[in-house]
């Protein structure tokens, strides 16, 4: 699988940087955000290095679908029962800070730190 040796998420996937994992398979990794905005805040990332949504092609549709289906499963498993938010920031004006495609899944009782 493609990776970027300078990407923090690629380093997490490789085990070079620790994370609090909640899910892992051959294509995806999900872990708790180190700066959570909500009581439950996980990041779902593909193991394939894709810098942002701008780089997606039709071939990536199953991967993005798998990420979208995983989010509610993880929220249920983590005790979120009253709704949650998913966000994919894209590019500088979209608020993307780490250039490795990732989906935020956030939930839990309000008020949240942000959002």
N, CA and C of each residue as an Amber inpcrd file, in Angstrom:
protein
   345
   0.8360000  -1.1850000   0.0000000   0.0000000   0.0000000   0.0000000
   0.8780000   1.2440000   0.0000000   0.4070000   2.2730000  -0.6560000
   1.1350000   3.5170000  -0.7430000   1.1850000   4.1970000   0.6200000
   2.3240000   4.7900000   0.9390000   2.4370000   5.5760000   2.1600000
   3.4250000   6.7050000   1.9350000   3.3480000   7.7000000   2.8270000
   4.2440000   8.8490000   2.7960000   5.0740000   8.8020000   4.0730000
   6.3800000   8.6350000   3.9820000   7.2080000   8.4970000   5.1820000
   7.2050000   9.7440000   6.0780000   6.7300000  10.8790000   5.5670000
   6.6710000  12.1020000   6.3650000   5.2890000  12.3720000   6.9520000
   4.3240000  11.5120000   6.6600000   2.9380000  11.7110000   7.0950000
   2.7260000  11.1220000   8.4930000   2.1870000  11.9310000   9.4080000
   1.9580000  11.4680000  10.7750000   0.9890000  10.2910000  10.8240000
  -0.0460000  10.2880000   9.9720000  -0.9910000   9.1750000   9.9790000
  -0.3640000   7.9110000   9.3950000   0.4900000   8.0590000   8.3960000
   1.2080000   6.8900000   7.8760000   2.1270000   6.3070000   8.9550000
   2.7060000   7.1690000   9.7840000   3.5520000   6.6980000  10.8850000
   2.7200000   5.9830000  11.9440000   1.4870000   6.4530000  12.1930000
   0.5920000   5.7710000  13.1290000   0.2340000   4.3980000  12.5750000
  -0.0920000   4.3270000  11.2850000  -0.4240000   3.0510000  10.6400000
   0.7440000   2.0700000  10.7650000   1.9610000   2.5730000  10.5850000
   3.1660000   1.7250000  10.6420000   3.5550000   1.3410000  12.0730000
   2.8870000   1.9370000  13.0710000   3.2160000   1.6480000  14.4550000
   4.3870000   2.4470000  14.9940000   4.8450000   3.4360000  14.2410000
   5.9590000   4.2710000  14.6790000   5.5260000   5.3200000  15.6950000
   4.2440000   5.6670000  15.6960000   3.6540000   6.6060000  16.6490000
   2.4790000   5.8780000  17.2890000   2.4030000   5.8760000  18.6330000
   1.3020000   5.1580000  19.2790000  -0.0390000   5.8570000  19.0840000
  -1.1100000   5.0480000  19.1370000  -2.4650000   5.5880000  19.0830000
  -3.3610000   4.6890000  19.9170000  -4.5000000   5.2200000  20.3040000
  -5.4860000   4.4450000  21.0510000  -6.4920000   3.9150000  20.0270000
  -6.1790000   2.7430000  19.4690000  -6.9710000   2.1560000  18.3870000
  -8.3330000   1.6770000  18.8800000  -9.3340000   1.8610000  17.9990000
 -10.6650000   1.3090000  18.2660000 -11.0810000   0.3230000  17.1730000
 -10.3560000   0.3160000  16.0630000 -10.6780000  -0.5830000  14.9630000
  -9.4830000  -0.6500000  14.0210000  -9.2650000  -1.8500000  13.4630000
  -8.2440000  -1.9970000  12.4310000  -8.5670000  -3.2160000  11.5840000
  -8.4260000  -3.0640000  10.2760000  -8.4850000  -4.1850000   9.3480000
  -7.4380000  -3.9300000   8.2710000  -7.5150000  -4.6570000   7.1700000
  -6.4860000  -4.5240000   6.1310000  -6.5280000  -3.1880000   5.4010000
  -7.6740000  -2.4900000   5.4410000  -7.8110000  -1.2300000   4.7050000
  -7.9100000   0.0170000   5.5700000  -8.4270000  -0.1210000   6.7950000
  -8.7310000   1.0390000   7.6280000  -8.1440000   0.9190000   9.0260000
  -7.9240000   2.0710000   9.6240000  -7.5340000   2.1740000  11.0280000
  -8.3850000   3.2740000  11.6310000  -8.8970000   3.0400000  12.8360000
  -9.6460000   4.0660000  13.5640000  -9.0580000   4.1790000  14.9610000
  -8.9120000   5.4180000  15.4160000  -8.3050000   5.6580000  16.7230000
  -8.8520000   6.9530000  17.3090000  -8.7170000   7.0920000  18.6280000
  -9.1910000   8.2890000  19.3160000  -8.3250000   9.4920000  18.9450000
  -8.9870000  10.6130000  18.6880000  -8.2940000  11.8670000  18.3950000
  -7.5720000  12.3370000  19.6580000  -6.3320000  12.8200000  19.5230000
  -5.5860000  13.2760000  20.6990000  -6.0450000  14.6530000  21.1770000
  -6.7940000  15.3790000  20.3440000  -7.3660000  16.6740000  20.7280000
  -8.8680000  16.6390000  20.4450000  -9.6220000  15.8820000  21.2440000
 -11.0430000  15.6890000  20.9380000 -11.8790000  16.9540000  21.0660000
 -12.8510000  17.0760000  20.1630000 -13.8100000  18.1660000  20.1980000
 -15.0860000  17.7560000  20.9100000 -15.2760000  16.4620000  21.0760000
 -16.4990000  15.9180000  21.6660000 -16.1070000  14.8150000  22.6490000
 -17.0390000  14.3860000  23.5230000 -16.7120000  13.3150000  24.4670000
 -16.1950000  12.0470000  23.7880000 -16.7240000  11.7290000  22.6160000
 -16.2120000  10.6130000  21.8070000 -15.7980000  11.2080000  20.4630000
 -14.5380000  11.0800000  20.1160000 -14.0120000  11.6620000  18.8690000
 -12.9490000  10.7130000  18.3270000 -13.3070000  10.0170000  17.2580000
 -12.3600000   9.0970000  16.6280000 -12.0710000   9.5460000  15.1970000
 -10.9240000   9.1510000  14.7230000 -10.5290000   9.3820000  13.3400000
 -10.5230000   8.0400000  12.6260000 -11.1120000   8.0210000  11.4490000
 -11.1130000   6.8250000  10.6080000 -10.2550000   7.1510000   9.3980000
  -9.1930000   6.3800000   9.1980000  -8.2650000   6.6740000   8.1090000
  -8.0280000   5.4370000   7.2500000  -7.8620000   5.6450000   5.9470000
  -7.4510000   4.5240000   5.1030000  -5.9630000   4.2590000   5.3110000
  -5.5670000   3.0050000   5.1940000  -4.1430000   2.6840000   5.2830000
  -3.4010000   3.1130000   4.0220000  -4.1220000   3.2460000   2.9440000
  -3.5780000   3.7740000   1.7020000  -3.4240000   5.2840000   1.8590000
  -2.2400000   5.8190000   1.5750000  -2.0480000   7.2620000   1.6990000
  -2.7430000   7.9770000   0.5380000  -3.7940000   8.7000000   0.8840000
  -4.5110000   9.5840000  -0.0370000  -4.4880000  10.9330000   0.6610000
  -3.8940000  11.9400000   0.0550000  -3.6930000  13.2090000   0.7430000
  -5.0000000  13.9000000   1.1310000  -5.9970000  13.8930000   0.2440000
  -7.2680000  14.5440000   0.5650000  -8.3520000  14.0270000  -0.3750000
  -9.5720000  14.4730000  -0.1470000 -10.6820000  14.0500000  -1.0020000
 -10.4730000  14.4660000  -2.4530000  -9.6910000  15.5080000  -2.6840000
  -9.4270000  15.9880000  -4.0380000  -8.7650000  14.8970000  -4.8800000
  -8.0400000  14.0020000  -4.2420000  -7.3350000  12.9430000  -4.9550000
  -8.1770000  11.6930000  -5.1900000  -9.4020000  11.6520000  -4.6720000
 -10.2380000  10.4620000  -4.8320000 -10.6600000  10.2580000  -6.2790000
 -10.7730000   8.9900000  -6.6510000 -11.2750000   8.6030000  -7.9590000
 -12.4300000   7.6220000  -7.7370000 -13.0720000   7.2290000  -8.8260000
 -14.1460000   6.2340000  -8.7390000 -13.6620000   4.9540000  -8.0540000
 -12.4200000   4.6230000  -8.2570000 -11.8630000   3.4030000  -7.6680000
 -11.8570000   3.4440000  -6.1380000 -11.8880000   4.6470000  -5.5620000
 -11.8760000   4.7840000  -4.1000000 -13.2730000   4.7240000  -3.4850000
 -14.3210000   4.6630000  -4.2930000 -15.6940000   4.6850000  -3.7760000
 -15.9510000   3.5870000  -2.7320000 -15.5380000   2.3490000  -2.9650000
 -15.7730000   1.3270000  -1.9320000 -15.0650000   1.6400000  -0.6080000
 -13.8810000   2.2090000  -0.6790000 -13.1370000   2.5530000   0.5270000
 -13.8640000   3.6360000   1.3240000 -14.3280000   4.6690000   0.6390000
 -15.0530000   5.7500000   1.3180000 -16.3840000   5.2330000   1.8660000
 -17.0210000   4.3370000   1.1390000 -18.2460000   3.7150000   1.6270000
 -17.9950000   2.9220000   2.8920000 -16.9050000   2.1850000   2.9220000
 -16.5490000   1.3980000   4.0990000 -16.3020000   2.3100000   5.3070000
 -15.6520000   3.4510000   5.0770000 -15.4300000   4.4190000   6.1560000
 -16.7680000   4.9380000   6.6870000 -17.6870000   5.2320000   5.7810000
 -18.9990000   5.7740000   6.1600000 -19.8300000   4.7640000   6.9400000
 -19.7200000   3.4950000   6.6070000 -20.4560000   2.4510000   7.3160000
 -19.8100000   2.1510000   8.6810000 -18.5080000   2.3070000   8.7640000
 -17.8020000   2.0500000  10.0150000 -18.1310000   3.0870000  11.0890000
 -18.3420000   4.3330000  10.7050000 -18.5760000   5.4090000  11.6790000
 -19.7380000   5.1040000  12.6320000 -20.9470000   4.7740000  12.1520000
 -22.0240000   4.5000000  13.1050000 -21.7720000   3.2490000  13.9570000
 -21.1010000   2.2610000  13.3840000 -20.7650000   1.0520000  14.1430000
 -19.8790000   1.4050000  15.3300000 -18.8370000   2.2140000  15.0730000
 -17.9280000   2.6070000  16.1520000 -18.6320000   3.4770000  17.1830000
 -19.4730000   4.3910000  16.7230000 -20.1810000   5.2570000  17.6710000
 -21.0580000   4.4170000  18.6110000 -21.7750000   3.4370000  18.0660000
 -22.5840000   2.5450000  18.9130000 -21.7000000   1.8080000  19.9200000
 -20.5880000   1.2510000  19.4200000 -19.6850000   0.4890000  20.2950000
 -19.0850000   1.3580000  21.3930000 -18.9180000   2.6410000  21.1100000
 -18.3250000   3.5630000  22.0840000 -19.3740000   4.2610000  22.9460000
 -20.6260000   3.8190000  22.8410000 -21.6760000   4.3050000  23.7250000
 -22.4220000   5.5380000  23.2800000 -22.2230000   5.9680000  22.0520000
 -22.9320000   7.1380000  21.5460000 -24.2940000   6.6760000  21.0330000
 -25.3570000   7.2050000  21.6510000 -26.6980000   6.7250000  21.3120000
 -27.6580000   7.8350000  20.8950000 -27.2270000   9.0850000  20.9640000
 -28.1470000  10.1930000  20.6770000 -27.6930000  11.0290000  19.4840000
 -26.9780000  10.4110000  18.5550000 -26.5200000  11.1180000  17.3630000
 -25.0400000  11.4290000  17.3980000 -24.5190000  11.6580000  16.2210000
 -23.0960000  11.9640000  16.0800000 -22.8930000  12.7540000  14.8000000
 -21.6870000  13.2570000  14.6270000 -21.3270000  14.0390000  13.4420000
 -20.1320000  13.3890000  12.7740000 -20.1430000  13.3800000  11.4320000
 -18.9630000  12.9710000  10.6760000 -18.5110000  14.1670000   9.8530000
 -17.1940000  14.3380000   9.7650000 -16.6190000  15.4720000   9.0490000
 -15.3740000  15.0020000   8.3170000 -15.2380000  15.4220000   7.0560000
 -13.9990000  15.2350000   6.3150000 -13.5750000  16.6180000   5.8350000
 -12.5430000  17.1560000   6.4680000 -12.0150000  18.4590000   6.0630000
 -11.1410000  18.2570000   4.8240000 -11.2760000  19.1550000   3.8610000
 -10.5510000  19.0010000   2.6010000  -9.8700000  20.3140000   2.2130000
  -8.5550000  20.2880000   2.1360000  -7.7820000  21.4390000   1.7000000
  -7.6920000  22.5450000   2.7430000  -6.8740000  23.5510000   2.4650000
  -6.6540000  24.6370000   3.4240000  -7.9390000  25.3750000   3.8120000
  -8.7590000  25.7250000   2.8440000  -9.9930000  26.4480000   3.1610000
 -11.0380000  25.5450000   3.8040000 -10.8740000  24.2400000   3.6880000
 -11.7710000  23.2860000   4.3270000 -11.3260000  22.8950000   5.7260000
 -10.2220000  23.4690000   6.1870000  -9.7440000  23.2190000   7.5410000
  -8.8980000  21.9660000   7.7030000  -8.4250000  21.3850000   6.5930000
  -7.6050000  20.1780000   6.6940000  -6.2350000  20.5270000   7.2660000
  -5.8410000  19.8070000   8.3130000  -4.5480000  20.0490000   8.9520000
  -3.5460000  18.9380000   8.6630000  -4.0280000  17.7030000   8.5630000
  -3.1580000  16.5650000   8.2420000  -3.5340000  16.0990000   6.8430000
  -2.5670000  16.0770000   5.9500000  -2.8310000  15.7230000   4.5580000
  -2.7190000  14.2220000   4.3290000  -3.6520000  13.5330000   4.9490000
  -3.9300000  12.1050000   4.7740000  -5.4280000  12.0320000   5.0060000
  -6.1720000  11.5870000   4.0110000  -7.6270000  11.5340000   4.1120000
  -8.0470000  10.9310000   5.4450000  -8.9650000  11.6020000   6.1370000
  -9.4710000  11.0760000   7.4010000 -10.8690000  11.6080000   7.6720000
 -11.6520000  10.7600000   8.3110000 -13.0110000  11.1200000   8.6960000
 -13.0610000  11.2460000  10.2210000 -13.5610000  12.3870000  10.6830000
 -13.8140000  12.5670000  12.1060000 -15.2120000  12.0160000  12.3890000
 -15.3550000  11.2280000  13.4410000 -16.6650000  10.7890000  13.9280000
 -16.7380000  11.2500000  15.3820000 -17.7030000  12.1320000  15.6650000
 -17.7770000  12.7770000  16.9700000 -19.1790000  12.6500000  17.5410000
 -19.2650000  12.3470000  18.8280000 -20.5600000  12.2340000  19.4700000
 -20.4370000  12.3050000  20.9720000 -21.5670000  12.1270000  21.6210000
 -21.6250000  12.1880000  23.0720000 -22.4130000  13.4090000  23.5190000
 -22.6790000  13.4990000  24.8200000 -23.4900000  14.5890000  25.3410000
 -22.8960000  15.9530000  25.0360000 -23.7720000  16.9060000  24.7280000
 -23.3430000  18.2840000  24.4970000 -23.3570000  19.0480000  25.7950000
 -22.6520000  20.1700000  25.9140000 -21.9630000  20.8680000  24.8180000
 -20.5960000  20.2620000  24.5310000 -20.1790000  20.4100000  23.2720000
 -18.8700000  19.9510000  22.8480000 -17.8890000  21.1080000  22.8810000
 -16.6070000  20.7730000  22.8860000 -15.5690000  21.7890000  22.8770000
 -15.6880000  22.6790000  21.6380000 -15.8790000  22.0500000  20.4750000
 -16.0650000  22.7750000  19.2050000 -17.1780000  22.1000000  18.4260000
 -17.7430000  22.8350000  17.4670000 -18.7280000  22.2530000  16.5700000
 -20.0820000  22.1320000  17.1760000
